[in-house]
Amino acid sequence: MDDKTIMENMLYAVKSTCDLYLHGAVESTTGNVHGAFSNALDEALQMQNQIYNKMSQKGWYQTKQATSQQIQQTAGKFAGE
């Protein structure tokens, strides 16, 4: 397994973990539990950002700039147009 595949797997795992922590925080019934999930989510988001940045630096996670037209279309969807 090469480094790129390992990083992709790590990113996927951290994104899944973020999803679980978010749902845990949203569904928690006490402040202590909510705080624990929120703190864990913050840490996982920081880890996700570090992995993304490293992959981006190596050219393994490339993004495209949205065009003005795409932005307007998306904004129109949310504005009910």
C-alpha positions, 0 to 999 in steps of 0.5 A: 500500500502506498502513502497516498492510499494510506492518507486517503484511508486516514482521511476517510476514517477521520471524516467518518469519526467527525460524523459520529462525534457530530451526531453524538453532540447533537443527540446528547442529553447532558452538558457533560456528554455534549461537551465531551463529543464537542471536544472530540469533534474539534480534535478530529476536525483539526486532524482532518485539516492536517491530513487534508493539508498534507495531501493537498501539498503533495497534490493528492487532493485536488480541488477545482475553483467554482465558476461564478455561474456555479456559485449563482446556481447554488445560491439560487437553490437556497434562495428558492429561485 
